[in-house]
């Protein structure tokens, strides 16, 4: 049996076509990740883009990390804490947290999530 091969995705930040998720202004797509849902430590990673418009609120069923690549996001939790996450910032979302994400203009982030890749 051969060992798994590392993968390279040239220009993913600029050329990966991020699927539409919600509200006409929110796009999210896994680029890589565990496909076997029985993996004891699944992980996925992909791109999240948002343009000005409706914010997005979710209660996370898994841990997630965002690193902002372009623009900025206004991120708030249900405890009233809020931050403006700008290019270069890293944001951690623990499992069970309810988070609202918006943007004044636009933003692009790379995320890793402790879940299997969405098919």
Buried (B, 14 or more C-beta within 10 A) or exposed (E): EEEEEEEEEEEBEEEBEBEEBEEEBBBBBBBBBBEEEEEEEBBBBBBBBBBEBEBBEEEBEBBBBBBBBEBBBBBBBEEEEEEEBEEEBEBEBEEEBEBBBBBEEBBBBBBBBBBBBEE
